[in-house]
Amino acid sequence: MDSLIHADVFFFVTSIAVIMVTAFSVAALIYLVRILRDFKKISSQVKDETELIADDINQLRRKTKDEGFRVANFFSFLRKAGRGNKKGKK
């Protein structure tokens, strides 16, 4: 009879431990999903900004080929690049 009580206590404690481990695992997965969503958003923004920088550099190259290197073109490029895309910034 004593061993039956020990077995019941063991299974009760084991059940509580499994429930706690499961709860912590679910919480960790929720945080992981949030982190991955943020990472996806950030990488998308980096991609968009990289494309804008590439377009700006292509414009500078095109102007340099068409008009030759002029200091005014370079400063115009820097002013435009410094302004950036203010529409999406908060």
Secondary structure, 3 states (H helix, E strand, C coil): CHHHHHHHHHHHHHHHHHHHHHHHHHHHHHHHHHHHHHHHHHHHHHHHHHHHHHHHHHHHHHHHHHHCCCHHHHHHHHHHHHHCCCCCCC
